Amino acid sequence: MATTPALHDALLDFTSRENWDKFFALRGDGDSFEWYAEWPQIKAPLLSMLLGEEGTEILVPGCGSSSLSEQLYDLGFRRITNVDFSRVIVADMLRRHARVRPQMRWRVMDMTNMQFPDGSFDFILDKGGLDALMEPEVGTKLGMKYLDEAKRVLKSGGKFACFTLAESHVLDLLLSEFRFGWDMTIQAIASEPSSKSAFQTFMVVMVKGKMGVVRTIKSLVDQSAEYCNMQQANAVIHALQNENKIRESHNSGVDILFSLRDLQLGAIGDLKVIVPGRRRQLILGEQGSSLYCYKAVLMDAKNQNETFVYHCGVFIVPKVCYILSIRTCAYAVFFYYYYCLTESLSQSLPLSCNKPSKTETQ
């Protein structure tokens, strides 16, 4: 649906609550609004994921004034909770649906900080919500906060369906954030014959599984098919091919260098649980944003036959410490040990600091 200049100006920043309030106030009451992917096009693929389970607890974050929830409700899905941080649109949707759809719930809530208990929902349905959070000026911060919240409130075995334009920065975030412990499927949504949209909509579905398990992505995006934007579709296909190579390497037995974020996402399971003999290589510090990056090794102690009576341990390593001025392009190498101590010495994390690149020392 096209927007007027006034409506367009109201949404110069998609992450602003005030801008959305202004946008919905200018549109007025009573009309639904779909940014992309109308109901006739998404009905079949969406219902195939819901599998007719009418008792499913469904969450629709960033619901806006979309008719998506009412379409599902009228098909028998009564347990739908809609959230949006715009009081204007939540009040409007309540007036519109309270009598005819009394079991549907509406909440004024920030989707990046939801007030639901862990594991509250069987199905999360995002239609453009993640896309709206991923403003280039904001970066990935809000998107990551939202996805963390979505994972938290989703039950084990639950599904997260995201309708997106799959721009590179959005797709890259989805692929990396759902790499460990999730089954992932992506398919293109057929365009309406009369549609003049220059963009292709995709449905990405993530199923919450066992932490640490890495599976290749099932892609239903076919290079031989016709899309409204072939360049966009080819970019998605290329990104999926690269991601599946990464996932295959994790399953190949190769000693992978994990990032701290990988560990937070469950790449090697629950870090609070000791796995005797576990050894994993880590990289600490983000390239491009940290002056130094640290290579580390996480090691869990092997099982002890006898009670470990000591409260600490000392590792003797060669002392290497070259400290000169960074301005003279010198470098420093440090060895540092961090101990995670319980009743025994259970985990150790030796760190070594890499030499900064020439661009970083100028």
Helices and strands as residue ranges (DSSP letters): H 5-10, H 17-27, H 39-50, E 58-61, H 68-74, E 80-84, H 87-97, E 105-108, E 121-127, H 129-133, H 141-153, E 154-164, H 168-177, E 182-188, E 202-208, E 218-219, H 230-250, E 257-259, H 260-264, E 279-284, E 294-300, G 326-328, E 335-341, E 345-353, H 358-361
